[in-house]
């Protein structure tokens, strides 16, 4: 177990960076459990802040790569985790995660996990950054805005009181690469400063590109965005901007899709099937 040289530093959160620092030790434990972090794992943490989550990851014996863009946090982490840094159990990289790549961080496909409390305003970008990449993690656990977690897990989700039967562009984009699970709601009082809304822990498992072994991924996502271009419009109407209406009607009939359906009514499996059927007509 790494020995910390001093208590976690106190840093004033920057609103411009969307910072809301965790101040509770139970939440990091739940996040680490959700990612099944154990000794020897390589874990990438985005935005470690004051190091509350970092401390838990190190405690479990993981090798942690902490990417932090705030120089104040970098300085605090260097002071706090001296022994872990010296033993090379902790590597601190000062940069914006979106300006680097998993390969530049020395990561290998399926050989690392991502566990992070991320800023609300770049949630969608970070999901895509780690899922729609050649070097995917084996597991991804994010602490995000509760509404975002609910929207991603979508229909029949567990852990949330909301029961929506609708998918979303975000939920389908995530499910194309893995299986999302709503882990736990995290009340705003567990952050400093507290955000305006509650958060939630979400885990993505079974991450892979396998759904695109025979389907062109760029085409699938172009079709998906086209289908959600006007959310209130029927899917057939949205897709008719690119495909002939006769082809769409025939394809819908063959696949058993109602002509009046909207994009949010189709499951990821049906979207993939539809994309495969329309691929020959592009």
Helices and strands as residue ranges (DSSP letters): G 15-17, E 21-22, H 25-34, E 42-46, H 52-59, E 63-68, H 71-80, H 82-86, E 90-94, G 97-99, E 113-117, G 120-122, H 123-131, E 139-145, H 146-153, H 169-175, E 179-186, G 188-190, E 191-192, E 199-205, G 210-212, H 217-227, H 235-239, H 245-255, G 263-265, H 268-278, G 279-281
